[in-house]
Amino acid sequence: MSWGMETPLKYTREEIADMLSKLEDEETYGIVLRTKGVVPSADGSWIEFDYVPGEADVREGAADVTGKFCVIGSELKQDNLQKLFRRL
């Protein structure tokens, strides 16, 4: 199963790293096997990221049209994923 979202919201590298670390909580988010994406940064650059359980890579990335998150796993809790990445 996969879940994705586009967003114009701006993030910091710290926010993305914190969000990715929360994906370890299977009860809240489901079994996350991989997450990747690119989002605009608060400083005008772009942040690219990849996550697999136990390892996150957050780095400066190439510009895109809009921010994107893609989560791959099973029993994903889509409402909770949306709340996490939209910062609700």
Residue pairs with C-beta under 8 A, 6 or more apart in sequence:
1 72
1 73
1 74
1 75
1 76
2 70
2 71
2 72
2 73
2 76
3 70
3 71
3 76
3 78
3 81
4 68
4 69
4 70
4 71
5 68
5 69
5 81
5 82
5 85
5 86
6 66
6 67
6 68
7 39
7 66
7 67
7 68
7 69
7 85
7 86
8 40
8 66
8 67
9 39
9 40
9 67
9 86
9 87
10 39
10 40
10 41
10 42
11 39
11 40
11 41
11 42
11 47
11 67
12 41
12 42
12 47
13 41
13 47
13 58
15 87
16 39
16 47
16 49
16 58
17 56
17 58
19 84
19 85
20 35
20 49
20 51
20 56
20 58
21 56
22 28
22 29
22 84
23 29
23 32
23 35
23 51
23 53
23 71
24 32
24 53
24 54
26 32
28 77
28 80
29 76
29 77
29 80
29 81
29 84
30 73
30 74
30 75
30 76
30 77
30 81
31 73
31 74
31 75
31 76
32 51
32 53
32 71
32 72
32 73
32 76
33 52
33 53
33 72
33 73
33 74
34 50
34 51
34 52
34 71
34 72
34 73
35 49
35 50
35 51
35 69
35 70
35 71
35 72
36 49
36 50
36 51
36 70
37 48
37 49
37 67
37 68
37 69
37 70
38 46
38 47
38 48
38 49
38 61
38 62
38 64
38 67
38 68
39 46
39 47
39 49
39 67
39 68
39 69
40 46
40 47
40 67
41 47
41 60
45 60
46 60
46 61
46 62
46 63
46 64
47 58
47 59
47 60
47 61
48 58
48 59
48 60
48 61
48 62
49 56
49 57
49 58
49 59
49 61
50 56
50 57
51 57
69 81
69 85
71 81
82 88
